[in-house]
Amino acid sequence: MVLEFFRSGEDQLEALNAEVLDMLASCRHTFDAAINTVLGGTAPEAVGKDIRKTDRSINKAERRIRRALIVHASTRGAAADIGSILVLMSITKDIERVGDYAKNIWDLADNGVDMTTDDDVEQLRKQRDAVSRLITDASQIFSTQDVDAAHATIQAADDLMDEFDAEIAQLVTTDAPGSHAVPRALLYRYLKRITAHLMNVLSAVVMPVDRLDYYDEDKADRV
Amino acid sequence: MHDVSDDTQARNIPSGVRLLFVVGLLYLFLVGVKALETSINGFGSGFTEGVLEGVQNPVAGLFAGILVTVLVQSSSVSTSLIVAAVGNGTIPVELAVPMIMGANIGTTVTNTLASLGSMRRTNEFRRAFAGATMHDFFNLMAVAVFLPLELATKFLSTSATALAQFVTGTTDLSQISNPDSFIKTAVKAPISLIEGGIEAVVSSGRIQAAILLAVGLGCIFFALATITRNMRLVMAGRIERSLNAVLGKGGGLSAIVIGILITVSVQSSSITTSMLVPMVAAGVLTLRNAYPVTLGANVGTTVTALIASFAAERPEALVIALVHLLFNISGILGFYPIRWIRDIPVRMAEKLADIAVRNRVIVALYVAGTFVVLPLVGILVAQ
């Protein structure tokens, strides 16, 4: 512990940013594992323990980052990087929520939902891949702070959200049985929320701090 | 006020330049101590007798130590003043010991005031106030035990004298009062210049002494404040990393050492203990993990008086600086190893915090009473 004082190393906020990237990597791992129990034929019990363990590690990382931010603010006083503190407080919550929704997807499979033989599975798999890729892109863009890439990815994610909204709207009025419509509506809802939280992470690259959750609202409600 | 760019600039200064800057400030600090020492002589024997009379009673000395530290908001400054007064023979070591102990109590006011920032949020304030006042209670407890013991046995001053003899390698301390030593010669040179300048414009000896006193105090305040501000920026990353380690791995001896290292590097125990208050308030640092860091801060802050003693004329200055160090080490050795004794200040602080959140008037009464009214009344009664 004492050696920490003498160790010269990276800036603590840089270390926390690296921890955010680790959280996002864990989120992608959890998401991929969870959604493949619904769309990929993985048995839920085969990955359940790993998903819960990874989700706990995401939650712990969130708390660790918050503690470190309080230490940063306390030790630096007026020289503390307030913007980074607020951004990290906000996006770690979003990333933690991505982990939670991934767990909710696994819960669907645990409750018996299996879409691997359904007609729309290929479309769902494409949407799965798009969200999974979005997690990696969000991580990459947050790491490089590439504003152009952030704008482009936010636009693509926004389109994805519209797609999920349309699917949910269609499922609300479908004549299909509940065993078909309800799991899909829930899955699309989870995919939409995951996408929205990832857009919040991306908004940290392009938006001022006061507008961090700008993309969390429906388009008509964004001000 | 600092901003991030200040921080970046501070980091971008080459370490050699930074070192020279801090050495320059330490030199200015020593010049300030020397100016104080010289100015006291200038006030004449009547002044010295008056000071002596004022602190003849150890209780008055203790309260004077508290009051002066509260007024200057820095035990580093007040202990440097005491070292200067001992260094020129105005106050003997035995009368300065209670003053040094008082400075230890007085310095705790800063983090207690820092805790008031959380007053609007009850739970946060309970933790913040307890986190701040456990330092008060520890230091009060240390004085309650070690002041009577020192008065009865002189164990601190005797040990400090022996330690001074050991570190200087001589059994006759007067030998280390070499007026031609490098540091003393270097420190005296600007004092002669300043004295010459003052004498050229003012004829009265007492006014000359008063101006020199103001110059000395100004140098000490400026040097310590600038060292603290600069070192806090420079050391921020290390401080952050080590405090994160305290959060992760808990308290104990390592946390005491971290408290010492942080305080030595920023030259202010108030900074160290005030940093802990928001962490305790937020609940990320437990009282019991913050506690050893606070005790380390008590020890770390003694380095300022040790540095000040380099500029002093008489060897007793080193002795009183070592008394400060030994007193704080004794506090840790006496109270920290045994759990139920160690917990007394924490439990008292928790109890006071519980009362304080129910009745906020208690907070004002406690702060004003402990740090202003009691010392003032104490000085008047003791005299």
HADDOCK unambig.tbl for C-alpha pairs under 7 A between the chains (distance, minus, plus):
assign (segid A and resid 1 and name CA) (segid B and resid 242 and name CA) 6.61 0.50 0.50
assign (segid A and resid 1 and name CA) (segid B and resid 245 and name CA) 5.71 0.50 0.50
assign (segid A and resid 1 and name CA) (segid B and resid 254 and name CA) 6.40 0.50 0.50
assign (segid A and resid 2 and name CA) (segid B and resid 242 and name CA) 6.79 0.50 0.50
assign (segid A and resid 2 and name CA) (segid B and resid 254 and name CA) 5.86 0.50 0.50
assign (segid A and resid 2 and name CA) (segid B and resid 257 and name CA) 6.84 0.50 0.50
assign (segid A and resid 2 and name CA) (segid B and resid 258 and name CA) 5.95 0.50 0.50
assign (segid A and resid 4 and name CA) (segid B and resid 238 and name CA) 6.88 0.50 0.50
assign (segid A and resid 4 and name CA) (segid B and resid 241 and name CA) 5.98 0.50 0.50
assign (segid A and resid 4 and name CA) (segid B and resid 242 and name CA) 5.12 0.50 0.50
assign (segid A and resid 5 and name CA) (segid B and resid 238 and name CA) 4.89 0.50 0.50
assign (segid A and resid 5 and name CA) (segid B and resid 239 and name CA) 6.45 0.50 0.50
assign (segid A and resid 5 and name CA) (segid B and resid 241 and name CA) 6.70 0.50 0.50
assign (segid A and resid 5 and name CA) (segid B and resid 242 and name CA) 5.23 0.50 0.50
assign (segid A and resid 6 and name CA) (segid B and resid 238 and name CA) 6.95 0.50 0.50
assign (segid A and resid 11 and name CA) (segid B and resid 237 and name CA) 6.26 0.50 0.50
assign (segid A and resid 12 and name CA) (segid B and resid 237 and name CA) 6.64 0.50 0.50
assign (segid A and resid 67 and name CA) (segid B and resid 284 and name CA) 5.76 0.50 0.50
assign (segid A and resid 68 and name CA) (segid B and resid 244 and name CA) 6.39 0.50 0.50
assign (segid A and resid 70 and name CA) (segid B and resid 279 and name CA) 6.29 0.50 0.50
assign (segid A and resid 71 and name CA) (segid B and resid 240 and name CA) 6.35 0.50 0.50
assign (segid A and resid 71 and name CA) (segid B and resid 244 and name CA) 6.88 0.50 0.50
assign (segid A and resid 71 and name CA) (segid B and resid 279 and name CA) 6.40 0.50 0.50
assign (segid A and resid 72 and name CA) (segid B and resid 240 and name CA) 6.20 0.50 0.50
assign (segid A and resid 74 and name CA) (segid B and resid 275 and name CA) 5.18 0.50 0.50
assign (segid A and resid 74 and name CA) (segid B and resid 278 and name CA) 6.10 0.50 0.50
assign (segid A and resid 74 and name CA) (segid B and resid 279 and name CA) 6.79 0.50 0.50
assign (segid A and resid 75 and name CA) (segid B and resid 236 and name CA) 6.53 0.50 0.50
assign (segid A and resid 75 and name CA) (segid B and resid 240 and name CA) 6.33 0.50 0.50
assign (segid A and resid 75 and name CA) (segid B and resid 275 and name CA) 5.56 0.50 0.50
assign (segid A and resid 76 and name CA) (segid B and resid 236 and name CA) 6.39 0.50 0.50
assign (segid A and resid 78 and name CA) (segid B and resid 1 and name CA) 6.52 0.50 0.50
assign (segid A and resid 78 and name CA) (segid B and resid 2 and name CA) 5.72 0.50 0.50
assign (segid A and resid 78 and name CA) (segid B and resid 3 and name CA) 6.43 0.50 0.50
assign (segid A and resid 79 and name CA) (segid B and resid 2 and name CA) 5.10 0.50 0.50
assign (segid A and resid 79 and name CA) (segid B and resid 3 and name CA) 4.55 0.50 0.50
assign (segid A and resid 79 and name CA) (segid B and resid 4 and name CA) 5.27 0.50 0.50
assign (segid A and resid 79 and name CA) (segid B and resid 7 and name CA) 6.57 0.50 0.50
assign (segid A and resid 80 and name CA) (segid B and resid 4 and name CA) 6.78 0.50 0.50
assign (segid A and resid 81 and name CA) (segid B and resid 4 and name CA) 6.33 0.50 0.50
